[in-house]
Amino acid sequence: MSLFKWINNVSNNERPRKAWFSFVCLIFIVLIIIPSIFVVLKMFTEWDIVSGVLGDPEKTSLIWGALWNSFSIAAIVTVVDIVIGIPMAWILVRKQFRGKKYLDTLMDMPLVFPTGALGFSVVLFWGAPNGIDIPGLGMVLSPYIMLILLHIIFTYPYMVRSLSAILEQIEPNYETAAMTLSASRFTAVRTITLPLFRAGLVTGTILCFARSLSETGGTYAALLLMNANGIFFTGPTFIKHMKEIQDPTAMGSMILISVLMIVFALILLVVVKLLIMRFKIPIKKVWPHLGRKLSRGAVPKLKDAFSIAFLAIIVLLPTFYIFTYLTQPMADIDFVALMSAIGTSFAVAGVAVVFGIVFGIPIALYIARKRDTKLGKILDNLVNVPLIIPTTALGFSLGLFWSTIYAGGSLNLLMVVLGHMAFTFPLVVRNISGAVEEVDQSYEEVAMTLGAKPFQTFTKVLMPIIQSSVIAGAILAFTRSLGETGATLAIDRSANTVPVYIINLLDAGKHSEAAFCSIILIAICFVFMLVLRLVVSRGGRHT
Amino acid sequence: MKIRLDNISMRFGDFYAIKNISLSIARGEYLTILGPSGCGKTTLIKVISGIWQPTEGKVFVDERDVTDVPIEDRDTGYVFQNIALFPNMTIKENVGYSPRVRNMPEEEIDQIAKDHLELVKMFDRAGMLPSELSGGEQQKVAIARALASGSKMLMLDEPFSALDARVRVELRYEIRRLVKKLGITVLHVTHDQEEAMSVSDRIILMRAGGIQEIGTPLDMYRNPKSIFAAYFIGETNLMECTVLDKTKAGRTVLRLRGGRTVRASKSSFYSGDPVVISVRPENVYTANDGLEAKVIGIVFMGTYWRIRTLAETSDYIDYNISANDEVPQIGDEVRLVFNKKATKVFERPEEGLEEAIKLE
């Protein structure tokens, strides 16, 4: 309690507050931003080996192919997510029905699954002859299509969540008002609600795109099971591949593709933002009859049915398909190895999340409250950087940075932790700053007029209000870290986290073991989340 | 347009927001719906305008059953409490929205928007966004937008509740002038009785999902048919008493608590009936003789003094004094008499007086 008092008293002075904030910014820049983009600098210092790769048409065509696959898959997935996500967000926000809570929970399920397990499950489901084989069609999906189906699963929740968050803030009266003015619901939505949707669309698009671009574990697992590994590459699996082969020019290829992914991703971020903000849905022309036809009777019902069916067939069934392994005899699992991997993963995720909360809150507060200042804008954009950069490239860059600074090899696990800190940080900050923006500042002002000191105001007033968002951000970051394969592998190929362990099992052809390990992991994650939510809600009730 | 409601109910689960409402509204009539919060005022106009479908009953417009006609084909202007101007469109685009979604030619849309903006004297703001206007201006635009739909029915859902007192007063006369000129039937929900009194042709007083009373403002003020109406519209002193007798002229003679007798207006009660009398503060005077009372509070109301007394009957009785007159001191003894023509007699409610005037 005395520490609390001490902080409280200190917080009353401007100078220590500033010093703390400067320290946080410094940590943010040095630990997260610089290592994330260090590889760009490296490209210039190591230009010789990079230019060597550029001169080799065989390698460049491989790199371009991988990049094309990554970016085109991400683009297709994002577009599908938008088209399917909008009606789903509508159902979740505007409709009241029984069982909505369950639908809401089911939506997030794919996020709890380690992506490696997800990739496995999806191939099992879609891949003939093991999974669904549509008779007569002899449907065998190409790796490209398979990856699109896979990537939709774990990006879809991000899109639906971003869109719902915005839709919740849009006054439903706008549509009603438009309808009293003789607009059909279709026209009302098209001319009023959709144009107001842009901010959510930007966030959703960026999140989905970045997530798809980053994905390594699931993609690798899927390619492996389809025997397409080494033939078909995406950016991240290419880096993984290069790390594994003993080739003197591998370094050059990895630097080149990492830099290209980072640069393209950042350019894309700017372009998407501009495009969506500039793009105007044409509202001058209306079709009263068509609009009425589309707004009544079967069409809206079909649309809802289609959204639910899409969620069930494309997202949920393939996700849970791995559980069919439970009908088979239990595989021989090396429990010691699995538990040690799970322990490592939980430790890494835990440290990353705690770091994110401690250092993320000051930055989130600054972004939310001082968005209009120059520093606020800079921080706002900088925080997005590790989010946009494909995690494999980020991990690779980070590994290069720290090994340049410290040559010893024994700190690999620490580097993995630093890597996970970098890509989970934005998730925590985004969630918290979003919540803080919603909170009327007058609450804190009132607390101050009643004699509360700044730190007290924060812990007693603001924190309880935003608590649930902090926890949501922490859970998101935790699951994200738990499922991450690409960054971990790019930093340290021998790292002993669960996703890597599962990938290694798959690599060794131990499918059944991999499946059972995944199921155990999913169960542990699920129980962990449940307990966390329970503890938190109980804590909330007591205070 | 003529509106008729036939036994309308709106149920949410087990709760009736409005129940068994039947009502007839003449073409071009300006009606206000008054009542405490939660009495179903807004539900009623939402059902009439088609935003909600009633769970029972029928809505007729010009004797055509429109109950199942969807909202976009109802042709009813609606002005929302929170204004709800479309934030992504300029003022002019907002006002031109209705003609646009009816696919009118561009010049016509332009003309309609211009005419209606001029009607509310907002044409100079045509190119601005809603967020650039003050609350009162936004509400004017919202009204112009509703009128631009060409609808002959207008629902106003507490349109002025967020506005400054002065803006509110100006705007309400402005609207009345406008709709009367255009011959539009208006249903205006408000909780401001002064507003209801000053603009309506008739007032609908609602309570707990039902219609308590309908009448012209003056009639409702002077001759309320229920204790609740007397209490809710204007201010009044309510006293429990018993009928003693009737005078030859038919006036009721009553015995107040404590035994003193007073005379009131004509009524149909008989000797011995338990009743409640209602007398408004402006109908209570001080005199040399009458009810003994002690002054316990004095408040300047802006244009007159309101004196609160505790009478010998154990009732609180309020009366008014002109701002120019001399004011008594707290603790002074006064004698009070009532204007007997303006003293209304009601049956004493079985559930008790408190219950009868409860707002929920």
Interface residues (C-beta under 8 A of the other chain):
Chain A: E171 N173 Y174 T176 A177 A178 M179 T180 L181 S182 A183 S184 R185 T187 T191 I192 P195 L196 I283 K284 V286 W287 P288 G291 R292 S295 R296
Chain B: S49 G50 I51 P70 I71 E72 D73 R74 D75 T76 G77 Y78 F80 N82 A84 F86 P87 N88 M89 Y97 S98 R100 V101 R102 N103 R145 A146 S149
